[in-house]
């Protein structure tokens, strides 16, 4: 199951300020986190799905770059987002 448009709107509304603010860094990180969690759960049952493994690694790298950018520009927002999304274990 893909991330539906209702879920995307809800993510951007809670993290990006409004549901049409799809360019916000926090909203994009939240969307990548949702997609990463979905693909990770898929890969637990389908271990040999190498195409999704590669796309998961690309998404993790892209989220990492966005997190680095957010850490440089808005440190307090970065810390709140990490805590809210439960990214760091």
Backbone torsions as a table, in degrees:
resi	resn	phi	psi	omega
1	UNK	NA	128.8	179.0
2	UNK	-79.1	168.7	174.0
3	UNK	-76.1	118.0	-174.5
4	UNK	-79.4	167.4	-177.9
5	UNK	-67.3	-30.9	177.1
6	UNK	-66.2	-39.7	178.4
7	UNK	-66.5	-40.5	178.8
8	UNK	-63.2	-45.5	179.1
9	UNK	-60.4	-41.4	179.2
10	UNK	-65.2	-41.2	178.8
11	UNK	-63.1	-46.9	-179.2
12	UNK	-68.8	-28.8	178.4
13	UNK	-70.7	-41.3	-177.6
14	UNK	-79.0	-34.6	-174.7
15	UNK	-106.5	-26.1	-174.8
16	UNK	-102.0	-5.7	-180.0
17	UNK	104.8	-51.3	175.4
18	UNK	-142.6	163.8	-175.6
19	UNK	-74.2	-12.7	177.1
20	UNK	-97.3	-3.9	179.8
21	UNK	-87.2	72.1	-176.0
22	UNK	-82.4	-6.9	-178.7
23	UNK	-92.5	-4.3	-178.3
24	UNK	-68.4	143.2	-177.6
25	UNK	-63.7	-43.5	-179.0
26	UNK	-64.4	-39.1	178.2
27	UNK	-65.5	-40.8	178.7
28	UNK	-66.5	-39.2	178.3
29	UNK	-64.5	-40.6	178.6
30	UNK	-64.0	-40.4	178.9
31	UNK	-65.9	-43.8	177.3
32	UNK	-62.1	-38.4	179.3
33	UNK	-64.1	-41.3	178.1
34	UNK	-63.0	-44.9	-179.9
35	UNK	-67.1	-38.4	178.7
36	UNK	-64.1	-43.8	178.3
37	UNK	-62.6	-38.7	179.3
38	UNK	-65.5	-46.7	-178.9
39	UNK	-69.0	-35.3	178.8
40	UNK	-63.9	-39.6	177.7
41	UNK	-69.0	-33.1	176.0
42	UNK	-66.0	-40.3	-177.0
43	UNK	-73.8	-17.1	176.0
44	UNK	-65.8	-33.9	179.3
45	UNK	-94.7	-26.6	-178.6
46	UNK	-116.9	78.5	-172.8
47	UNK	-67.8	-26.4	-175.6
48	UNK	-96.3	16.4	177.4
49	UNK	-83.7	85.5	-171.5
50	UNK	-73.6	-27.9	178.4
51	UNK	-66.0	-43.7	177.9
52	UNK	-71.4	-29.8	175.4
53	UNK	-63.0	-43.1	179.0
54	UNK	-66.1	-42.1	179.6
55	UNK	-67.5	-32.8	176.2
56	UNK	-63.6	-43.6	179.4
57	UNK	-65.1	-37.7	177.2
58	UNK	-65.0	-41.4	179.8
59	UNK	-67.6	-38.7	178.1
60	UNK	-63.4	-40.8	178.0
61	UNK	-65.6	-40.6	179.2
62	UNK	-66.8	-40.9	176.8
63	UNK	-64.2	-37.7	178.8
64	UNK	-62.7	-42.4	178.3
65	UNK	-64.4	-40.8	177.7
66	UNK	-65.8	-38.7	178.0
67	UNK	-65.5	-39.0	177.2
68	UNK	-63.0	-42.0	178.3
69	UNK	-62.9	-43.7	-179.1
70	UNK	-67.3	-34.5	178.9
71	UNK	-65.2	-35.9	179.7
72	UNK	-74.2	-33.9	-173.7
73	UNK	-94.6	-37.3	-175.1
74	UNK	-142.5	86.8	-174.2
75	UNK	-66.7	-41.7	179.9
76	UNK	-66.2	-41.8	176.6
77	UNK	-63.9	-36.5	177.0
78	UNK	-61.2	-47.4	-178.8
79	UNK	-65.4	-39.1	178.4
80	UNK	-66.8	-40.4	-179.5
81	UNK	-66.3	-42.4	178.3
82	UNK	-59.5	-42.7	-179.5
83	UNK	-69.1	-40.6	-177.2
84	UNK	-69.3	-40.7	-178.9
85	UNK	-85.8	-8.8	179.5
86	UNK	57.1	51.1	-178.7
87	UNK	-79.9	-47.1	-179.3
88	UNK	-85.6	136.1	-179.9
89	UNK	-95.3	NA	NA
